[in-house]
Amino acid sequence: MDEKWSYGACGAVIGATALAVAGFMWGGWVTGGSAEAMALKRSQSAVVAVLTPICIERFRANADASMKLVELKNISASWMRRDYIVNGGWATFGQERPFELADACAEALNKL
């Protein structure tokens, strides 16, 4: 009788372990920390998507927007384009470091 319980307990432990491994590797299960990180990333992407058109309109509202656009397009490094947008104040919406927004804004303006 004790042998049956021993095999049953081993089977339960092995089954639970296999289920956990399969769930986390292929089933899409995530830890709470991973879920939080994914949610934060998605919310930041949504904010950037909403604020990019506003950044573009702020840029275009300048009296010398056409000259500034030529300057922006002449900048070769992406980080320098980002800094140009941040320093111009077009991508600041109360954020301390609006780098993702500035990158998206610079990329969109570069396509104009």
N, CA and C atoms as a LAMMPS dump frame, in Angstrom:
ITEM: TIMESTEP
0
ITEM: NUMBER OF ATOMS
336
ITEM: BOX BOUNDS ff ff ff
-5.0000000000000000e+02 5.0000000000000000e+02
-5.0000000000000000e+02 5.0000000000000000e+02
-5.0000000000000000e+02 5.0000000000000000e+02
ITEM: ATOMS id mol type element x y z
1 1 1 N 0.815 -1.191 0
2 1 2 C 0 0 0
3 1 3 C 0.86 1.257 0
4 2 1 N 1.943 1.284 0.772
5 2 2 C 2.824 2.443 0.813
6 2 3 C 3.504 2.664 -0.53
7 3 1 N 3.743 1.578 -1.245
8 3 2 C 4.394 1.686 -2.545
9 3 3 C 3.506 2.423 -3.539
10 4 1 N 2.204 2.225 -3.489
11 4 2 C 1.257 2.907 -4.377
12 4 3 C 1.273 4.409 -4.109
13 5 1 N 1.305 4.784 -2.833
14 5 2 C 1.345 6.204 -2.478
15 5 3 C 2.661 6.826 -2.938
16 6 1 N 3.723 6.095 -2.825
17 6 2 C 5.03 6.585 -3.249
18 6 3 C 5.048 6.829 -4.749
19 7 1 N 4.537 5.867 -5.521
20 7 2 C 4.479 6.045 -6.983
21 7 3 C 3.515 7.175 -7.355
22 8 1 N 2.432 7.246 -6.645
23 8 2 C 1.453 8.313 -6.909
24 8 3 C 2.029 9.689 -6.635
25 9 1 N 2.751 9.834 -5.527
26 9 2 C 3.368 11.116 -5.176
27 9 3 C 4.44 11.494 -6.195
28 10 1 N 5.263 10.518 -6.578
29 10 2 C 6.293 10.791 -7.596
30 10 3 C 5.654 11.206 -8.913
31 11 1 N 4.595 10.514 -9.29
32 11 2 C 3.894 10.848 -10.53
33 11 3 C 3.308 12.252 -10.489
34 12 1 N 2.746 12.612 -9.332
35 12 2 C 2.169 13.948 -9.183
36 12 3 C 3.242 15.03 -9.274
37 13 1 N 4.373 14.807 -8.625
38 13 2 C 5.472 15.78 -8.663
39 13 3 C 6.022 15.907 -10.078
40 14 1 N 6.244 14.791 -10.742
41 14 2 C 6.772 14.826 -12.108
42 14 3 C 5.759 15.47 -13.058
43 15 1 N 4.492 15.157 -12.89
44 15 2 C 3.448 15.754 -13.726
45 15 3 C 3.334 17.255 -13.524
46 16 1 N 3.399 17.694 -12.272
47 16 2 C 3.319 19.134 -11.98
48 16 3 C 4.526 19.87 -12.555
49 17 1 N 5.683 19.247 -12.436
50 17 2 C 6.9 19.86 -12.983
51 17 3 C 6.812 19.959 -14.503
52 18 1 N 6.369 18.882 -15.131
53 18 2 C 6.236 18.886 -16.589
54 18 3 C 5.208 19.922 -17.041
55 19 1 N 4.112 20.028 -16.309
56 19 2 C 3.088 21.01 -16.632
57 19 3 C 3.627 22.438 -16.516
58 20 1 N 4.371 22.702 -15.457
59 20 2 C 4.946 24.039 -15.261
60 20 3 C 5.947 24.37 -16.354
61 21 1 N 6.813 23.421 -16.679
62 21 2 C 7.797 23.664 -17.74
63 21 3 C 7.094 23.926 -19.061
64 22 1 N 6.134 23.09 -19.404
65 22 2 C 5.402 23.271 -20.665
66 22 3 C 4.638 24.593 -20.672
67 23 1 N 4.032 24.943 -19.557
68 23 2 C 3.265 26.189 -19.482
69 23 3 C 4.121 27.422 -19.672
70 24 1 N 5.275 27.454 -19.025
71 24 2 C 6.139 28.62 -19.129
72 24 3 C 6.895 28.67 -20.449
73 25 1 N 7.228 27.517 -21.008
74 25 2 C 8.011 27.52 -22.247
75 25 3 C 7.127 27.654 -23.488
76 26 1 N 5.997 26.971 -23.518
77 26 2 C 5.189 26.95 -24.735
78 26 3 C 3.761 27.431 -24.518
79 27 1 N 3.307 27.492 -23.294
80 27 2 C 1.917 27.827 -23.023
81 27 3 C 1.635 29.308 -22.874
82 28 1 N 2.673 30.131 -22.876
83 28 2 C 2.46 31.571 -22.757
84 28 3 C 2.337 32.071 -21.331
85 29 1 N 2.631 31.218 -20.353
86 29 2 C 2.582 31.678 -18.978
87 29 3 C 3.751 32.616 -18.721
88 30 1 N 3.531 33.618 -17.896
89 30 2 C 4.595 34.548 -17.51
90 30 3 C 4.494 34.827 -16.019
91 31 1 N 5.591 35.298 -15.473
92 31 2 C 5.591 35.68 -14.058
93 31 3 C 4.959 37.058 -13.929
94 32 1 N 4.655 37.441 -12.728
95 32 2 C 4.068 38.754 -12.496
96 32 3 C 4.983 39.884 -12.939
97 33 1 N 6.281 39.721 -12.709
98 33 2 C 7.24 40.748 -13.125
99 33 3 C 7.307 40.892 -14.632
100 34 1 N 7.264 39.773 -15.343
101 34 2 C 7.281 39.823 -16.81
102 34 3 C 6.007 40.464 -17.339
103 35 1 N 4.888 40.136 -16.739
104 35 2 C 3.619 40.731 -17.162
105 35 3 C 3.632 42.243 -16.949
106 36 1 N 4.174 42.672 -15.838
107 36 2 C 4.278 44.105 -15.542
108 36 3 C 5.169 44.807 -16.561
109 37 1 N 6.292 44.185 -16.892
110 37 2 C 7.209 44.769 -17.87
111 37 3 C 6.558 44.859 -19.243
112 38 1 N 5.822 43.838 -19.636
113 38 2 C 5.135 43.867 -20.936
114 38 3 C 4.065 44.948 -20.957
115 39 1 N 3.326 45.079 -19.878
116 39 2 C 2.276 46.1 -19.807
117 39 3 C 2.873 47.501 -19.873
118 40 1 N 3.986 47.714 -19.184
119 40 2 C 4.65 49.015 -19.212
120 40 3 C 5.134 49.356 -20.615
121 41 1 N 5.725 48.381 -21.289
122 41 2 C 6.221 48.606 -22.64
123 41 3 C 5.081 48.934 -23.597
124 42 1 N 3.974 48.212 -23.481
125 42 2 C 2.822 48.476 -24.35
126 42 3 C 2.213 49.844 -24.069
127 43 1 N 2.152 50.231 -22.808
128 43 2 C 1.576 51.537 -22.49
129 43 3 C 2.477 52.664 -22.995
130 44 1 N 3.796 52.477 -22.897
131 44 2 C 4.71 53.488 -23.429
132 44 3 C 4.591 53.598 -24.944
133 45 1 N 4.438 52.466 -25.612
134 45 2 C 4.263 52.478 -27.063
135 45 3 C 2.978 53.194 -27.452
136 46 1 N 1.927 52.985 -26.674
137 46 2 C 0.656 53.653 -26.948
138 46 3 C 0.777 55.162 -26.76
139 47 1 N 1.472 55.577 -25.721
140 47 2 C 1.665 57.01 -25.47
141 47 3 C 2.467 57.639 -26.612
142 48 1 N 3.504 56.965 -27.053
143 48 2 C 4.319 57.465 -28.17
144 48 3 C 3.476 57.578 -29.427
145 49 1 N 2.639 56.585 -29.688
146 49 2 C 1.79 56.605 -30.882
147 49 3 C 0.804 57.765 -30.851
148 50 1 N 0.303 58.095 -29.679
149 50 2 C -0.657 59.199 -29.552
150 50 3 C 0.041 60.555 -29.636
151 51 1 N 1.227 60.674 -29.037
152 51 2 C 1.897 61.973 -28.975
153 51 3 C 2.732 62.308 -30.216
154 52 1 N 3.07 61.339 -31.038
155 52 2 C 3.889 61.618 -32.217
156 52 3 C 3.236 62.626 -33.158
157 53 1 N 1.951 62.476 -33.518
158 53 2 C 1.339 63.498 -34.39
159 53 3 C 1.323 64.89 -33.761
160 54 1 N 1.193 64.958 -32.452
161 54 2 C 1.214 66.258 -31.773
162 54 3 C 2.609 66.855 -31.853
163 55 1 N 3.629 66.035 -31.674
164 55 2 C 5.014 66.487 -31.804
165 55 3 C 5.257 67.04 -33.212
166 56 1 N 4.76 66.344 -34.213
167 56 2 C 4.933 66.783 -35.598
168 56 3 C 4.243 68.125 -35.817
169 57 1 N 3.05 68.279 -35.296
170 57 2 C 2.327 69.548 -35.45
171 57 3 C 3.023 70.688 -34.709
172 58 1 N 3.587 70.402 -33.549
173 58 2 C 4.341 71.436 -32.824
174 58 3 C 5.559 71.863 -33.636
175 59 1 N 6.21 70.888 -34.259
176 59 2 C 7.373 71.182 -35.097
177 59 3 C 6.954 72.05 -36.285
178 60 1 N 5.878 71.669 -36.937
179 60 2 C 5.428 72.383 -38.139
180 60 3 C 4.828 73.753 -37.824
181 61 1 N 4.473 73.997 -36.564
182 61 2 C 3.889 75.276 -36.173
183 61 3 C 4.923 76.392 -36.075
184 62 1 N 6.195 76.048 -36.089
185 62 2 C 7.245 77.069 -36.039
186 62 3 C 7.247 77.894 -37.311
187 63 1 N 7.623 79.145 -37.175
188 63 2 C 7.694 80.019 -38.331
189 63 3 C 8.763 79.55 -39.321
190 64 1 N 9.839 78.988 -38.817
191 64 2 C 10.93 78.516 -39.674
192 64 3 C 10.964 76.99 -39.762
193 65 1 N 9.779 76.377 -39.82
194 65 2 C 9.687 74.918 -39.819
195 65 3 C 10.358 74.294 -41.039
196 66 1 N 10.234 74.93 -42.194
197 66 2 C 10.836 74.343 -43.402
198 66 3 C 12.364 74.329 -43.296
199 67 1 N 12.931 75.385 -42.729
200 67 2 C 14.374 75.432 -42.544
201 67 3 C 14.82 74.386 -41.502
202 68 1 N 14.043 74.26 -40.433
203 68 2 C 14.361 73.285 -39.389
204 68 3 C 14.241 71.852 -39.925
205 69 1 N 13.285 71.63 -40.822
206 69 2 C 13.131 70.302 -41.406
207 69 3 C 14.333 69.943 -42.27
208 70 1 N 14.843 70.914 -43.008
209 70 2 C 16.055 70.675 -43.802
210 70 3 C 17.227 70.368 -42.877
211 71 1 N 17.35 71.114 -41.784
212 71 2 C 18.416 70.856 -40.816
213 71 3 C 18.291 69.448 -40.244
214 72 1 N 17.065 69.068 -39.897
215 72 2 C 16.837 67.74 -39.322
216 72 3 C 17.216 66.641 -40.318
217 73 1 N 16.84 66.818 -41.563
218 73 2 C 17.135 65.802 -42.571
219 73 3 C 18.628 65.714 -42.887
220 74 1 N 19.374 66.77 -42.621
221 74 2 C 20.806 66.756 -42.863
222 74 3 C 21.599 66.11 -41.728
223 75 1 N 20.938 65.801 -40.627
224 75 2 C 21.601 65.14 -39.508
225 75 3 C 21.623 63.644 -39.803
226 76 1 N 22.815 63.061 -39.785
227 76 2 C 22.938 61.651 -40.185
228 76 3 C 22.699 60.669 -39.043
229 77 1 N 23.107 60.985 -37.851
230 77 2 C 22.986 60.047 -36.726
231 77 3 C 21.606 60.154 -36.086
232 78 1 N 20.993 59.002 -35.83
233 78 2 C 19.643 58.997 -35.265
234 78 3 C 19.605 59.625 -33.868
235 79 1 N 20.651 59.407 -33.08
236 79 2 C 20.655 59.992 -31.733
237 79 3 C 20.768 61.505 -31.796
238 80 1 N 21.427 62.027 -32.822
239 80 2 C 21.525 63.484 -32.977
240 80 3 C 20.187 64.071 -33.428
241 81 1 N 19.451 63.329 -34.275
242 81 2 C 18.109 63.78 -34.669
243 81 3 C 17.196 63.804 -33.453
244 82 1 N 17.308 62.767 -32.613
245 82 2 C 16.507 62.713 -31.395
246 82 3 C 16.816 63.91 -30.501
247 83 1 N 18.103 64.195 -30.296
248 83 2 C 18.489 65.332 -29.462
249 83 3 C 18.008 66.652 -30.054
250 84 1 N 18.002 66.757 -31.378
251 84 2 C 17.526 67.97 -32.055
252 84 3 C 16.044 68.202 -31.729
253 85 1 N 15.268 67.131 -31.761
254 85 2 C 13.835 67.232 -31.442
255 85 3 C 13.63 67.557 -29.965
256 86 1 N 14.376 66.899 -29.089
257 86 2 C 14.245 67.152 -27.645
258 86 3 C 14.657 68.581 -27.323
259 87 1 N 15.785 69.019 -27.847
260 87 2 C 16.279 70.366 -27.56
261 87 3 C 15.376 71.443 -28.139
262 88 1 N 14.68 71.121 -29.221
263 88 2 C 13.727 72.072 -29.791
264 88 3 C 12.461 72.202 -28.965
265 89 1 N 12.232 71.256 -28.054
266 89 2 C 11.071 71.31 -27.18
267 89 3 C 9.801 70.743 -27.796
268 90 1 N 9.913 70.11 -28.956
269 90 2 C 8.723 69.605 -29.638
270 90 3 C 8.228 68.296 -29.063
271 91 1 N 9.09 67.569 -28.379
272 91 2 C 8.721 66.246 -27.855
273 91 3 C 8.585 66.231 -26.345
274 92 1 N 8.569 67.376 -25.722
275 92 2 C 8.474 67.397 -24.263
276 92 3 C 7.023 67.622 -23.853
277 93 1 N 6.472 66.634 -23.2
278 93 2 C 5.104 66.698 -22.706
279 93 3 C 5.104 66.34 -21.227
280 94 1 N 5.975 66.967 -20.469
281 94 2 C 6.088 66.674 -19.051
282 94 3 C 6.933 65.457 -18.743
283 95 1 N 7.574 64.917 -19.759
284 95 2 C 8.432 63.759 -19.552
285 95 3 C 9.851 64.242 -19.314
286 96 1 N 10.538 63.545 -18.439
287 96 2 C 11.913 63.932 -18.145
288 96 3 C 12.843 63.558 -19.298
289 97 1 N 12.654 62.36 -19.85
290 97 2 C 13.499 61.881 -20.946
291 97 3 C 12.613 61.319 -22.058
292 98 1 N 12.139 62.166 -22.941
293 98 2 C 11.183 61.716 -23.971
294 98 3 C 11.861 61.095 -25.19
295 99 1 N 12.837 60.227 -24.974
296 99 2 C 13.646 59.726 -26.084
297 99 3 C 12.852 58.899 -27.082
298 100 1 N 11.958 58.028 -26.61
299 100 2 C 11.176 57.206 -27.539
300 100 3 C 10.281 58.088 -28.399
301 101 1 N 9.661 59.066 -27.785
302 101 2 C 8.807 59.986 -28.531
303 101 3 C 9.63 60.808 -29.51
304 102 1 N 10.757 61.294 -29.082
305 102 2 C 11.609 62.091 -29.966
306 102 3 C 12.107 61.264 -31.147
307 103 1 N 12.447 60.001 -30.91
308 103 2 C 12.869 59.124 -32.013
309 103 3 C 11.731 58.946 -33.009
310 104 1 N 10.529 58.671 -32.509
311 104 2 C 9.384 58.479 -33.398
312 104 3 C 9.043 59.754 -34.152
313 105 1 N 9.123 60.873 -33.481
314 105 2 C 8.831 62.164 -34.116
315 105 3 C 9.864 62.483 -35.183
316 106 1 N 11.134 62.282 -34.871
317 106 2 C 12.199 62.548 -35.841
318 106 3 C 12.085 61.64 -37.054
319 107 1 N 11.743 60.382 -36.821
320 107 2 C 11.587 59.442 -37.925
321 107 3 C 10.428 59.849 -38.826
322 108 1 N 9.321 60.242 -38.221
323 108 2 C 8.163 60.672 -39.01
324 108 3 C 8.471 61.962 -39.781
325 109 1 N 9.134 62.894 -39.136
326 109 2 C 9.49 64.149 -39.82
327 109 3 C 10.49 63.902 -40.928
328 110 1 N 11.372 62.961 -40.75
329 110 2 C 12.378 62.661 -41.76
330 110 3 C 11.73 62.092 -43.019
331 111 1 N 10.545 61.495 -42.895
332 111 2 C 9.828 60.946 -44.032
333 111 3 C 9.035 61.978 -44.804
334 112 1 N 8.874 63.174 -44.239
335 112 2 C 8.115 64.243 -44.93
336 112 3 C 8.849 64.755 -46.141
